[in-house]
Amino acid sequence: MTEAKTLGQIKFDINEIKLSSPAKETINSLISEIKEYDPNRVTIKVEGHTSKVGDARLNQEISQDRADIVVKYLKGQNLPYQVIGEGVGYSQPLPNSDPASNVNQRTVIILTPTN
């Protein structure tokens, strides 16, 4: 792998931080794809996102909490990969979406090549 690859996203409701059953199912299906990659050559990056509503500081905290809960879940699966999380708040809305739209309430799992 020579460049980052977005595997998928986990959807959240507004202000939601806990992983729902559908969210866990999504992560589990992504894990099978992750396992196709050499753990010495990729890092799993988890980005938490929110929509642009309410307080920016609170959105940043929620996005970081989302990233952290997904990282914790992935690490609990005993995967031999480095897993890092980052909350990006509402700074990266989905293309062609209203930044305030609920579609931006998500956490994204990305594989990045290691050097």
Biopython code that builds the backbone (N, CA, C, O; Angstrom):
import numpy as np
from Bio.PDB.StructureBuilder import StructureBuilder

atoms = [
    (1, "MET", "N", (0.849, -1.170, 0.000)),
    (1, "MET", "CA", (0.000, 0.000, 0.000)),
    (1, "MET", "C", (0.897, 1.236, 0.000)),
    (1, "MET", "O", (1.790, 1.372, 0.836)),
    (2, "THR", "N", (0.644, 2.128, -0.946)),
    (2, "THR", "CA", (1.494, 3.312, -1.059)),
    (2, "THR", "C", (0.788, 4.588, -0.614)),
    (2, "THR", "O", (1.446, 5.605, -0.394)),
    (3, "GLU", "N", (-0.538, 4.557, -0.476)),
    (3, "GLU", "CA", (-1.258, 5.744, -0.007)),
    (3, "GLU", "C", (-2.398, 5.325, 0.901)),
    (3, "GLU", "O", (-2.806, 4.163, 0.911)),
    (4, "ALA", "N", (-2.913, 6.288, 1.667)),
    (4, "ALA", "CA", (-3.984, 6.006, 2.621)),
    (4, "ALA", "C", (-5.221, 5.493, 1.892)),
    (4, "ALA", "O", (-5.519, 5.900, 0.769)),
    (5, "LYS", "N", (-5.934, 4.586, 2.563)),
    (5, "LYS", "CA", (-7.149, 4.016, 1.988)),
    (5, "LYS", "C", (-8.261, 4.076, 3.035)),
    (5, "LYS", "O", (-8.135, 3.506, 4.118)),
    (6, "THR", "N", (-9.348, 4.770, 2.702)),
    (6, "THR", "CA", (-10.503, 4.816, 3.587)),
    (6, "THR", "C", (-11.283, 3.527, 3.418)),
    (6, "THR", "O", (-11.723, 3.190, 2.319)),
    (7, "LEU", "N", (-11.449, 2.804, 4.531)),
    (7, "LEU", "CA", (-12.164, 1.526, 4.482)),
    (7, "LEU", "C", (-13.655, 1.697, 4.642)),
    (7, "LEU", "O", (-14.431, 1.012, 3.975)),
    (8, "GLY", "N", (-14.067, 2.583, 5.497)),
    (8, "GLY", "CA", (-15.495, 2.762, 5.738)),
    (8, "GLY", "C", (-15.741, 3.714, 6.879)),
    (8, "GLY", "O", (-14.811, 4.267, 7.466)),
    (9, "GLN", "N", (-17.021, 3.899, 7.187)),
    (9, "GLN", "CA", (-17.388, 4.816, 8.251)),
    (9, "GLN", "C", (-18.453, 4.225, 9.144)),
    (9, "GLN", "O", (-19.259, 3.394, 8.726)),
    (10, "ILE", "N", (-18.435, 4.672, 10.375)),
    (10, "ILE", "CA", (-19.407, 4.263, 11.363)),
    (10, "ILE", "C", (-20.275, 5.477, 11.634)),
    (10, "ILE", "O", (-19.759, 6.549, 11.949)),
    (11, "LYS", "N", (-21.586, 5.323, 11.515)),
    (11, "LYS", "CA", (-22.505, 6.448, 11.691)),
    (11, "LYS", "C", (-22.897, 6.607, 13.156)),
    (11, "LYS", "O", (-23.017, 5.627, 13.892)),
    (12, "PHE", "N", (-23.091, 7.847, 13.559)),
    (12, "PHE", "CA", (-23.521, 8.196, 14.905)),
    (12, "PHE", "C", (-24.688, 9.168, 14.817)),
    (12, "PHE", "O", (-24.800, 9.925, 13.853)),
    (13, "ASP", "N", (-25.556, 9.148, 15.826)),
    (13, "ASP", "CA", (-26.577, 10.179, 15.956)),
    (13, "ASP", "C", (-25.924, 11.399, 16.602)),
    (13, "ASP", "O", (-24.829, 11.299, 17.156)),
    (14, "ILE", "N", (-26.590, 12.544, 16.531)),
    (14, "ILE", "CA", (-26.061, 13.770, 17.130)),
    (14, "ILE", "C", (-25.791, 13.534, 18.615)),
    (14, "ILE", "O", (-26.633, 12.991, 19.330)),
    (15, "ASN", "N", (-24.626, 13.940, 19.061)),
    (15, "ASN", "CA", (-24.157, 13.833, 20.445)),
    (15, "ASN", "C", (-23.971, 12.394, 20.935)),
    (15, "ASN", "O", (-23.690, 12.183, 22.115)),
    (16, "GLU", "N", (-24.121, 11.410, 20.061)),
    (16, "GLU", "CA", (-23.943, 10.013, 20.441)),
    (16, "GLU", "C", (-22.455, 9.666, 20.439)),
    (16, "GLU", "O", (-21.701, 10.071, 19.554)),
    (17, "ILE", "N", (-22.060, 8.905, 21.456)),
    (17, "ILE", "CA", (-20.676, 8.467, 21.558)),
    (17, "ILE", "C", (-20.591, 6.948, 21.637)),
    (17, "ILE", "O", (-19.617, 6.366, 21.159)),
    (18, "LYS", "N", (-21.579, 6.297, 22.224)),
    (18, "LYS", "CA", (-21.549, 4.844, 22.375)),
    (18, "LYS", "C", (-21.690, 4.150, 21.029)),
    (18, "LYS", "O", (-22.306, 4.672, 20.100)),
    (19, "LEU", "N", (-21.096, 2.946, 20.947)),
    (19, "LEU", "CA", (-21.225, 2.153, 19.730)),
    (19, "LEU", "C", (-22.533, 1.364, 19.771)),
    (19, "LEU", "O", (-22.783, 0.597, 20.701)),
    (20, "SER", "N", (-23.347, 1.563, 18.764)),
    (20, "SER", "CA", (-24.595, 0.813, 18.640)),
    (20, "SER", "C", (-24.287, -0.567, 18.071)),
    (20, "SER", "O", (-23.174, -0.811, 17.604)),
    (21, "SER", "N", (-25.249, -1.458, 18.106)),
    (21, "SER", "CA", (-25.051, -2.787, 17.494)),
    (21, "SER", "C", (-24.723, -2.678, 16.006)),
    (21, "SER", "O", (-23.804, -3.347, 15.535)),
    (22, "PRO", "N", (-25.469, -1.833, 15.242)),
    (22, "PRO", "CA", (-25.091, -1.683, 13.825)),
    (22, "PRO", "C", (-23.674, -1.135, 13.647)),
    (22, "PRO", "O", (-22.974, -1.526, 12.713)),
    (23, "ALA", "N", (-23.246, -0.237, 14.533)),
    (23, "ALA", "CA", (-21.881, 0.302, 14.437)),
    (23, "ALA", "C", (-20.865, -0.806, 14.655)),
    (23, "ALA", "O", (-19.875, -0.888, 13.929)),
    (24, "LYS", "N", (-21.098, -1.663, 15.649)),
    (24, "LYS", "CA", (-20.186, -2.780, 15.904)),
    (24, "LYS", "C", (-20.159, -3.744, 14.728)),
    (24, "LYS", "O", (-19.100, -4.266, 14.378)),
    (25, "GLU", "N", (-21.316, -3.986, 14.113)),
    (25, "GLU", "CA", (-21.369, -4.856, 12.932)),
    (25, "GLU", "C", (-20.547, -4.268, 11.798)),
    (25, "GLU", "O", (-19.832, -4.990, 11.103)),
    (26, "THR", "N", (-20.649, -2.955, 11.609)),
    (26, "THR", "CA", (-19.872, -2.286, 10.560)),
    (26, "THR", "C", (-18.377, -2.446, 10.831)),
    (26, "THR", "O", (-17.610, -2.786, 9.930)),
    (27, "ILE", "N", (-17.970, -2.201, 12.074)),
    (27, "ILE", "CA", (-16.551, -2.336, 12.420)),
    (27, "ILE", "C", (-16.091, -3.773, 12.201)),
    (27, "ILE", "O", (-15.018, -4.004, 11.643)),
    (28, "ASN", "N", (-16.887, -4.728, 12.632)),
    (28, "ASN", "CA", (-16.515, -6.140, 12.463)),
    (28, "ASN", "C", (-16.340, -6.501, 10.998)),
    (28, "ASN", "O", (-15.440, -7.267, 10.654)),
    (29, "SER", "N", (-17.191, -5.960, 10.126)),
    (29, "SER", "CA", (-17.029, -6.257, 8.700)),
    (29, "SER", "C", (-15.773, -5.592, 8.150)),
    (29, "SER", "O", (-15.135, -6.132, 7.247)),
    (30, "LEU", "N", (-15.412, -4.425, 8.683)),
    (30, "LEU", "CA", (-14.187, -3.757, 8.242)),
    (30, "LEU", "C", (-12.946, -4.487, 8.747)),
    (30, "LEU", "O", (-11.905, -4.467, 8.090)),
    (31, "ILE", "N", (-13.049, -5.129, 9.909)),
    (31, "ILE", "CA", (-11.913, -5.871, 10.457)),
    (31, "ILE", "C", (-11.480, -6.980, 9.502)),
    (31, "ILE", "O", (-10.286, -7.220, 9.330)),
    (32, "SER", "N", (-12.444, -7.653, 8.885)),
    (32, "SER", "CA", (-12.064, -8.718, 7.952)),
    (32, "SER", "C", (-11.283, -8.152, 6.768)),
    (32, "SER", "O", (-10.393, -8.815, 6.236)),
    (33, "GLU", "N", (-11.612, -6.934, 6.358)),
    (33, "GLU", "CA", (-10.852, -6.295, 5.273)),
    (33, "GLU", "C", (-9.476, -5.841, 5.779)),
    (33, "GLU", "O", (-8.479, -5.960, 5.068)),
    (34, "ILE", "N", (-9.432, -5.321, 7.009)),
    (34, "ILE", "CA", (-8.159, -4.883, 7.597)),
    (34, "ILE", "C", (-7.171, -6.047, 7.646)),
    (34, "ILE", "O", (-5.984, -5.869, 7.371)),
    (35, "LYS", "N", (-7.656, -7.224, 7.992)),
    (35, "LYS", "CA", (-6.793, -8.391, 8.160)),
    (35, "LYS", "C", (-6.095, -8.820, 6.875)),
    (35, "LYS", "O", (-5.167, -9.628, 6.916)),
    (36, "GLU", "N", (-6.529, -8.288, 5.737)),
    (36, "GLU", "CA", (-5.885, -8.595, 4.465)),
    (36, "GLU", "C", (-4.549, -7.865, 4.315)),
    (36, "GLU", "O", (-3.774, -8.170, 3.408)),
    (37, "TYR", "N", (-4.280, -6.909, 5.194)),
    (37, "TYR", "CA", (-3.078, -6.087, 5.094)),
    (37, "TYR", "C", (-2.056, -6.503, 6.138)),
    (37, "TYR", "O", (-2.411, -6.917, 7.242)),
    (38, "ASP", "N", (-0.793, -6.390, 5.782)),
    (38, "ASP", "CA", (0.326, -6.718, 6.654)),
    (38, "ASP", "C", (0.394, -5.693, 7.792)),
    (38, "ASP", "O", (0.535, -4.498, 7.532)),
    (39, "PRO", "N", (0.298, -6.142, 9.044)),
    (39, "PRO", "CA", (0.333, -5.203, 10.172)),
    (39, "PRO", "C", (1.656, -4.458, 10.306)),
    (39, "PRO", "O", (1.727, -3.454, 11.015)),
    (40, "ASN", "N", (2.694, -4.928, 9.646)),
    (40, "ASN", "CA", (3.973, -4.224, 9.666)),
    (40, "ASN", "C", (4.033, -3.120, 8.616)),
    (40, "ASN", "O", (4.979, -2.333, 8.583)),
    (41, "ARG", "N", (3.020, -3.068, 7.762)),
    (41, "ARG", "CA", (3.047, -2.095, 6.661)),
    (41, "ARG", "C", (1.927, -1.062, 6.716)),
    (41, "ARG", "O", (1.939, -0.100, 5.948)),
    (42, "VAL", "N", (0.956, -1.248, 7.615)),
    (42, "VAL", "CA", (-0.143, -0.285, 7.711)),
    (42, "VAL", "C", (-0.447, 0.057, 9.168)),
    (42, "VAL", "O", (-0.209, -0.735, 10.080)),
    (43, "THR", "N", (-0.973, 1.245, 9.351)),
    (43, "THR", "CA", (-1.492, 1.710, 10.626)),
    (43, "THR", "C", (-2.972, 1.998, 10.427)),
    (43, "THR", "O", (-3.378, 2.497, 9.377)),
    (44, "ILE", "N", (-3.773, 1.684, 11.430)),
    (44, "ILE", "CA", (-5.195, 2.001, 11.381)),
    (44, "ILE", "C", (-5.386, 3.370, 12.008)),
    (44, "ILE", "O", (-5.037, 3.583, 13.169)),
    (45, "LYS", "N", (-5.941, 4.297, 11.241)),
    (45, "LYS", "CA", (-6.254, 5.630, 11.749)),
    (45, "LYS", "C", (-7.770, 5.757, 11.845)),
    (45, "LYS", "O", (-8.492, 5.421, 10.907)),
    (46, "VAL", "N", (-8.235, 6.239, 12.974)),
    (46, "VAL", "CA", (-9.663, 6.437, 13.201)),
    (46, "VAL", "C", (-9.894, 7.934, 13.371)),
    (46, "VAL", "O", (-9.322, 8.556, 14.266)),
    (47, "GLU", "N", (-10.731, 8.510, 12.513)),
    (47, "GLU", "CA", (-11.050, 9.936, 12.586)),
    (47, "GLU", "C", (-12.495, 10.106, 13.021)),
    (47, "GLU", "O", (-13.411, 9.579, 12.390)),
    (48, "GLY", "N", (-12.693, 10.852, 14.115)),
    (48, "GLY", "CA", (-14.042, 11.182, 14.573)),
    (48, "GLY", "C", (-14.478, 12.502, 13.975)),
    (48, "GLY", "O", (-13.695, 13.449, 13.902)),
    (49, "HIS", "N", (-15.737, 12.566, 13.543)),
    (49, "HIS", "CA", (-16.284, 13.771, 12.906)),
    (49, "HIS", "C", (-17.635, 14.137, 13.529)),
    (49, "HIS", "O", (-18.330, 13.287, 14.086)),
    (50, "THR", "N", (-17.985, 15.409, 13.423)),
    (50, "THR", "CA", (-19.316, 15.874, 13.794)),
    (50, "THR", "C", (-19.821, 16.804, 12.703)),
    (50, "THR", "O", (-19.074, 17.193, 11.805)),
    (51, "SER", "N", (-21.096, 17.154, 12.791)),
    (51, "SER", "CA", (-21.617, 18.176, 11.886)),
    (51, "SER", "C", (-21.431, 19.540, 12.542)),
    (51, "SER", "O", (-21.204, 19.631, 13.749)),
    (52, "LYS", "N", (-21.528, 20.584, 11.751)),
    (52, "LYS", "CA", (-21.244, 21.934, 12.231)),
    (52, "LYS", "C", (-22.497, 22.528, 12.875)),
    (52, "LYS", "O", (-23.171, 23.383, 12.302)),
    (53, "VAL", "N", (-22.783, 22.049, 14.073)),
    (53, "VAL", "CA", (-23.884, 22.584, 14.869)),
    (53, "VAL", "C", (-23.393, 22.743, 16.298)),
    (53, "VAL", "O", (-22.609, 21.924, 16.776)),
    (54, "GLY", "N", (-23.837, 23.772, 16.976)),
    (54, "GLY", "CA", (-23.476, 23.946, 18.372)),
    (54, "GLY", "C", (-22.063, 24.444, 18.580)),
    (54, "GLY", "O", (-21.442, 25.021, 17.688)),
    (55, "ASP", "N", (-21.573, 24.204, 19.786)),
    (55, "ASP", "CA", (-20.291, 24.705, 20.254)),
    (55, "ASP", "C", (-19.117, 23.952, 19.617)),
    (55, "ASP", "O", (-19.088, 22.721, 19.618)),
    (56, "ALA", "N", (-18.160, 24.693, 19.079)),
    (56, "ALA", "CA", (-16.999, 24.074, 18.411)),
    (56, "ALA", "C", (-16.191, 23.216, 19.379)),
    (56, "ALA", "O", (-15.746, 22.130, 19.009)),
    (57, "ARG", "N", (-15.996, 23.680, 20.607)),
    (57, "ARG", "CA", (-15.218, 22.925, 21.594)),
    (57, "ARG", "C", (-15.914, 21.600, 21.932)),
    (57, "ARG", "O", (-15.263, 20.560, 22.028)),
    (58, "LEU", "N", (-17.223, 21.645, 22.108)),
    (58, "LEU", "CA", (-17.978, 20.434, 22.413)),
    (58, "LEU", "C", (-17.931, 19.459, 21.223)),
    (58, "LEU", "O", (-17.807, 18.249, 21.413)),
    (59, "ASN", "N", (-18.030, 19.987, 20.016)),
    (59, "ASN", "CA", (-17.932, 19.130, 18.829)),
    (59, "ASN", "C", (-16.573, 18.454, 18.755)),
    (59, "ASN", "O", (-16.472, 17.284, 18.386)),
    (60, "GLN", "N", (-15.534, 19.193, 19.105)),
    (60, "GLN", "CA", (-14.183, 18.618, 19.099)),
    (60, "GLN", "C", (-14.092, 17.482, 20.112)),
    (60, "GLN", "O", (-13.523, 16.431, 19.819)),
    (61, "GLU", "N", (-14.649, 17.690, 21.299)),
    (61, "GLU", "CA", (-14.629, 16.655, 22.339)),
    (61, "GLU", "C", (-15.413, 15.415, 21.898)),
    (61, "GLU", "O", (-14.956, 14.288, 22.086)),
    (62, "ILE", "N", (-16.590, 15.629, 21.314)),
    (62, "ILE", "CA", (-17.408, 14.507, 20.855)),
    (62, "ILE", "C", (-16.674, 13.731, 19.771)),
    (62, "ILE", "O", (-16.658, 12.500, 19.790)),
    (63, "SER", "N", (-16.070, 14.437, 18.833)),
    (63, "SER", "CA", (-15.371, 13.739, 17.743)),
    (63, "SER", "C", (-14.187, 12.937, 18.287)),
    (63, "SER", "O", (-13.919, 11.836, 17.806)),
    (64, "GLN", "N", (-13.472, 13.476, 19.288)),
    (64, "GLN", "CA", (-12.359, 12.740, 19.881)),
    (64, "GLN", "C", (-12.873, 11.527, 20.654)),
    (64, "GLN", "O", (-12.277, 10.452, 20.588)),
    (65, "ASP", "N", (-13.974, 11.694, 21.385)),
    (65, "ASP", "CA", (-14.563, 10.569, 22.123)),
    (65, "ASP", "C", (-14.997, 9.457, 21.173)),
    (65, "ASP", "O", (-14.837, 8.275, 21.478)),
    (66, "ARG", "N", (-15.543, 9.838, 20.028)),
    (66, "ARG", "CA", (-15.947, 8.837, 19.025)),
    (66, "ARG", "C", (-14.730, 8.080, 18.501)),
    (66, "ARG", "O", (-14.748, 6.853, 18.395)),
    (67, "ALA", "N", (-13.689, 8.814, 18.178)),
    (67, "ALA", "CA", (-12.477, 8.157, 17.697)),
    (67, "ALA", "C", (-11.946, 7.215, 18.768)),
    (67, "ALA", "O", (-11.560, 6.084, 18.472)),
    (68, "ASP", "N", (-11.927, 7.683, 20.015)),
    (68, "ASP", "CA", (-11.399, 6.874, 21.115)),
    (68, "ASP", "C", (-12.195, 5.591, 21.325)),
    (68, "ASP", "O", (-11.607, 4.538, 21.573)),
    (69, "ILE", "N", (-13.525, 5.659, 21.231)),
    (69, "ILE", "CA", (-14.346, 4.466, 21.479)),
    (69, "ILE", "C", (-14.150, 3.438, 20.362)),
    (69, "ILE", "O", (-14.171, 2.234, 20.618)),
    (70, "VAL", "N", (-13.962, 3.901, 19.136)),
    (70, "VAL", "CA", (-13.701, 2.974, 18.034)),
    (70, "VAL", "C", (-12.300, 2.378, 18.176)),
    (70, "VAL", "O", (-12.112, 1.185, 17.938)),
    (71, "VAL", "N", (-11.322, 3.191, 18.557)),
    (71, "VAL", "CA", (-9.960, 2.688, 18.794)),
    (71, "VAL", "C", (-10.000, 1.622, 19.885)),
    (71, "VAL", "O", (-9.403, 0.556, 19.734)),
    (72, "LYS", "N", (-10.695, 1.903, 20.971)),
    (72, "LYS", "CA", (-10.798, 0.946, 22.082)),
    (72, "LYS", "C", (-11.430, -0.361, 21.611)),
    (72, "LYS", "O", (-10.970, -1.443, 21.976)),
    (73, "TYR", "N", (-12.480, -0.261, 20.803)),
    (73, "TYR", "CA", (-13.135, -1.461, 20.286)),
    (73, "TYR", "C", (-12.177, -2.264, 19.402)),
    (73, "TYR", "O", (-12.069, -3.482, 19.541)),
    (74, "LEU", "N", (-11.488, -1.578, 18.501)),
    (74, "LEU", "CA", (-10.535, -2.262, 17.621)),
    (74, "LEU", "C", (-9.421, -2.929, 18.418)),
    (74, "LEU", "O", (-9.059, -4.073, 18.143)),
    (75, "LYS", "N", (-8.877, -2.220, 19.405)),
    (75, "LYS", "CA", (-7.805, -2.793, 20.226)),
    (75, "LYS", "C", (-8.313, -3.989, 21.027)),
    (75, "LYS", "O", (-7.550, -4.909, 21.321)),
    (76, "GLY", "N", (-9.596, -3.978, 21.379)),
    (76, "GLY", "CA", (-10.193, -5.089, 22.105)),
    (76, "GLY", "C", (-10.339, -6.348, 21.264)),
    (76, "GLY", "O", (-10.618, -7.425, 21.791)),
    (77, "GLN", "N", (-10.148, -6.211, 19.957)),
    (77, "GLN", "CA", (-10.240, -7.360, 19.051)),
    (77, "GLN", "C", (-8.881, -8.038, 18.870)),
    (77, "GLN", "O", (-8.741, -8.959, 18.065)),
    (78, "ASN", "N", (-7.893, -7.579, 19.617)),
    (78, "ASN", "CA", (-6.534, -8.146, 19.588)),
    (78, "ASN", "C", (-5.916, -8.164, 18.194)),
    (78, "ASN", "O", (-5.274, -9.135, 17.792)),
    (79, "LEU", "N", (-6.122, -7.083, 17.478)),
    (79, "LEU", "CA", (-5.511, -6.958, 16.155)),
    (79, "LEU", "C", (-4.044, -6.578, 16.317)),
    (79, "LEU", "O", (-3.714, -5.802, 17.214)),
    (80, "PRO", "N", (-3.159, -7.098, 15.479)),
    (80, "PRO", "CA", (-1.731, -6.815, 15.617)),
    (80, "PRO", "C", (-1.305, -5.514, 14.924)),
    (80, "PRO", "O", (-0.176, -5.408, 14.445)),
    (81, "TYR", "N", (-2.194, -4.540, 14.871)),
    (81, "TYR", "CA", (-1.926, -3.287, 14.165)),
    (81, "TYR", "C", (-1.791, -2.142, 15.162)),
    (81, "TYR", "O", (-2.357, -2.177, 16.255)),
    (82, "GLN", "N", (-1.034, -1.136, 14.765)),
    (82, "GLN", "CA", (-1.034, 0.112, 15.525)),
    (82, "GLN", "C", (-2.342, 0.817, 15.185)),
    (82, "GLN", "O", (-2.696, 0.936, 14.012)),
    (83, "VAL", "N", (-3.061, 1.284, 16.201)),
    (83, "VAL", "CA", (-4.343, 1.959, 16.000)),
    (83, "VAL", "C", (-4.268, 3.319, 16.681)),
    (83, "VAL", "O", (-3.972, 3.407, 17.872)),
    (84, "ILE", "N", (-4.537, 4.381, 15.919)),
    (84, "ILE", "CA", (-4.507, 5.735, 16.473)),
    (84, "ILE", "C", (-5.835, 6.423, 16.175)),
    (84, "ILE", "O", (-6.484, 6.139, 15.168)),
    (85, "GLY", "N", (-6.221, 7.312, 17.047)),
    (85, "GLY", "CA", (-7.474, 8.041, 16.863)),
    (85, "GLY", "C", (-7.276, 9.531, 16.912)),
    (85, "GLY", "O", (-6.400, 10.037, 17.613)),
    (86, "GLU", "N", (-8.107, 10.236, 16.154)),
    (86, "GLU", "CA", (-8.044, 11.694, 16.123)),
    (86, "GLU", "C", (-9.446, 12.248, 15.925)),
    (86, "GLU", "O", (-10.162, 11.843, 15.009)),
    (87, "GLY", "N", (-9.829, 13.172, 16.789)),
    (87, "GLY", "CA", (-11.083, 13.890, 16.600)),
    (87, "GLY", "C", (-10.832, 15.125, 15.767)),
    (87, "GLY", "O", (-9.962, 15.932, 16.096)),
    (88, "VAL", "N", (-11.583, 15.283, 14.692)),
    (88, "VAL", "CA", (-11.379, 16.440, 13.820)),
    (88, "VAL", "C", (-12.564, 17.410, 13.872)),
    (88, "VAL", "O", (-12.625, 18.366, 13.098)),
    (89, "GLY", "N", (-13.509, 17.156, 14.794)),
    (89, "GLY", "CA", (-14.649, 18.057, 14.925)),
    (89, "GLY", "C", (-15.439, 18.140, 13.627)),
    (89, "GLY", "O", (-15.721, 17.127, 12.987)),
    (90, "TYR", "N", (-15.789, 19.357, 13.254)),
    (90, "TYR", "CA", (-16.551, 19.535, 12.005)),
    (90, "TYR", "C", (-15.706, 20.152, 10.905)),
    (90, "TYR", "O", (-16.238, 20.747, 9.968)),
    (91, "SER", "N", (-14.389, 20.012, 11.014)),
    (91, "SER", "CA", (-13.486, 20.646, 10.045)),
    (91, "SER", "C", (-13.445, 19.944, 8.687)),
    (91, "SER", "O", (-12.936, 20.510, 7.720)),
    (92, "GLN", "N", (-13.975, 18.715, 8.597)),
    (92, "GLN", "CA", (-13.901, 17.969, 7.339)),
    (92, "GLN", "C", (-15.261, 17.364, 6.985)),
    (92, "GLN", "O", (-15.430, 16.147, 7.064)),
    (93, "PRO", "N", (-16.239, 18.201, 6.594)),
    (93, "PRO", "CA", (-17.531, 17.631, 6.207)),
    (93, "PRO", "C", (-17.401, 16.799, 4.932)),
    (93, "PRO", "O", (-16.472, 16.984, 4.146)),
    (94, "LEU", "N", (-18.339, 15.892, 4.744)),
    (94, "LEU", "CA", (-18.337, 15.095, 3.524)),
    (94, "LEU", "C", (-18.501, 16.008, 2.310)),
    (94, "LEU", "O", (-19.196, 17.020, 2.390)),
    (95, "PRO", "N", (-17.870, 15.664, 1.189)),
    (95, "PRO", "CA", (-18.008, 16.481, -0.021)),
    (95, "PRO", "C", (-19.483, 16.601, -0.426)),
    (95, "PRO", "O", (-20.263, 15.660, -0.276)),
    (96, "ASN", "N", (-19.833, 17.753, -0.929)),
    (96, "ASN", "CA", (-21.188, 18.019, -1.428)),
    (96, "ASN", "C", (-22.265, 17.827, -0.363)),
    (96, "ASN", "O", (-23.401, 17.478, -0.687)),
    (97, "SER", "N", (-21.917, 18.053, 0.905)),
    (97, "SER", "CA", (-22.914, 17.972, 1.971)),
    (97, "SER", "C", (-22.958, 19.296, 2.720)),
    (97, "SER", "O", (-21.973, 20.032, 2.760)),
    (98, "ASP", "N", (-24.086, 19.584, 3.301)),
    (98, "ASP", "CA", (-24.216, 20.737, 4.180)),
    (98, "ASP", "C", (-23.410, 20.417, 5.434)),
    (98, "ASP", "O", (-23.643, 19.376, 6.049)),
    (99, "PRO", "N", (-22.469, 21.274, 5.838)),
    (99, "PRO", "CA", (-21.663, 20.991, 7.023)),
    (99, "PRO", "C", (-22.495, 20.728, 8.283)),
    (99, "PRO", "O", (-22.021, 20.066, 9.206)),
    (100, "ALA", "N", (-23.720, 21.235, 8.328)),
    (100, "ALA", "CA", (-24.590, 21.020, 9.491)),
    (100, "ALA", "C", (-25.402, 19.732, 9.388)),
    (100, "ALA", "O", (-26.115, 19.377, 10.327)),
    (101, "SER", "N", (-25.304, 19.031, 8.268)),
    (101, "SER", "CA", (-26.095, 17.819, 8.048)),
    (101, "SER", "C", (-25.670, 16.674, 8.970)),
    (101, "SER", "O", (-24.499, 16.542, 9.327)),
    (102, "ASN", "N", (-26.647, 15.857, 9.342)),
    (102, "ASN", "CA", (-26.377, 14.687, 10.179)),
    (102, "ASN", "C", (-25.466, 13.669, 9.499)),
    (102, "ASN", "O", (-24.886, 12.829, 10.187)),
    (103, "VAL", "N", (-25.318, 13.711, 8.180)),
    (103, "VAL", "CA", (-24.443, 12.750, 7.506)),
    (103, "VAL", "C", (-22.991, 12.904, 7.952)),
    (103, "VAL", "O", (-22.178, 11.998, 7.770)),
    (104, "ASN", "N", (-22.676, 14.051, 8.534)),
    (104, "ASN", "CA", (-21.311, 14.290, 9.000)),
    (104, "ASN", "C", (-21.061, 13.762, 10.415)),
    (104, "ASN", "O", (-19.961, 13.916, 10.945)),
    (105, "GLN", "N", (-22.059, 13.149, 11.023)),
    (105, "GLN", "CA", (-21.916, 12.519, 12.341)),
    (105, "GLN", "C", (-21.371, 11.112, 12.102)),
    (105, "GLN", "O", (-22.137, 10.169, 11.905)),
    (106, "ARG", "N", (-20.041, 10.978, 12.120)),
    (106, "ARG", "CA", (-19.456, 9.700, 11.727)),
    (106, "ARG", "C", (-18.040, 9.555, 12.265)),
    (106, "ARG", "O", (-17.421, 10.516, 12.719)),
    (107, "THR", "N", (-17.559, 8.345, 12.200)),
    (107, "THR", "CA", (-16.158, 8.044, 12.464)),
    (107, "THR", "C", (-15.655, 7.250, 11.271)),
    (107, "THR", "O", (-16.318, 6.318, 10.819)),
    (108, "VAL", "N", (-14.495, 7.611, 10.763)),
    (108, "VAL", "CA", (-13.949, 7.001, 9.562)),
    (108, "VAL", "C", (-12.725, 6.169, 9.918)),
    (108, "VAL", "O", (-11.872, 6.592, 10.698)),
    (109, "ILE", "N", (-12.653, 4.959, 9.323)),
    (109, "ILE", "CA", (-11.490, 4.094, 9.521)),
    (109, "ILE", "C", (-10.646, 4.139, 8.250)),
    (109, "ILE", "O", (-11.123, 3.858, 7.150)),
    (110, "ILE", "N", (-9.377, 4.501, 8.437)),
    (110, "ILE", "CA", (-8.450, 4.683, 7.313)),
    (110, "ILE", "C", (-7.203, 3.836, 7.561)),
    (110, "ILE", "O", (-6.678, 3.803, 8.674)),
    (111, "LEU", "N", (-6.742, 3.161, 6.532)),
    (111, "LEU", "CA", (-5.460, 2.469, 6.608)),
    (111, "LEU", "C", (-4.412, 3.386, 6.003)),
    (111, "LEU", "O", (-4.579, 3.894, 4.894)),
    (112, "THR", "N", (-3.328, 3.591, 6.745)),
    (112, "THR", "CA", (-2.243, 4.430, 6.230)),
    (112, "THR", "C", (-0.962, 3.599, 6.177)),
    (112, "THR", "O", (-0.702, 2.811, 7.086)),
    (113, "PRO", "N", (-0.167, 3.765, 5.134)),
    (113, "PRO", "CA", (1.079, 3.015, 5.050)),
    (113, "PRO", "C", (2.080, 3.469, 6.110)),
    (113, "PRO", "O", (2.157, 4.655, 6.432)),
    (114, "THR", "N", (2.835, 2.532, 6.643)),
    (114, "THR", "CA", (3.902, 2.881, 7.581)),
    (114, "THR", "C", (5.202, 2.990, 6.805)),
    (114, "THR", "O", (5.365, 2.373, 5.752)),
    (115, "ASN", "N", (6.108, 3.766, 7.326)),
    (115, "ASN", "CA", (7.391, 3.962, 6.635)),
    (115, "ASN", "C", (8.410, 2.955, 7.076)),
    (115, "ASN", "O", (9.544, 2.974, 6.597)),
]
sb = StructureBuilder()
sb.init_structure("model")
sb.init_model(0)
sb.init_chain("A")
sb.init_seg("    ")
for serial, (resi, resn, name, xyz) in enumerate(atoms, 1):
    if name == "N":
        sb.init_residue(resn, " ", resi, " ")
    sb.init_atom(name, np.array(xyz, "f"), 0.0, 1.0, " ", f" {name:<3s}", serial, name[0])
structure = sb.get_structure()
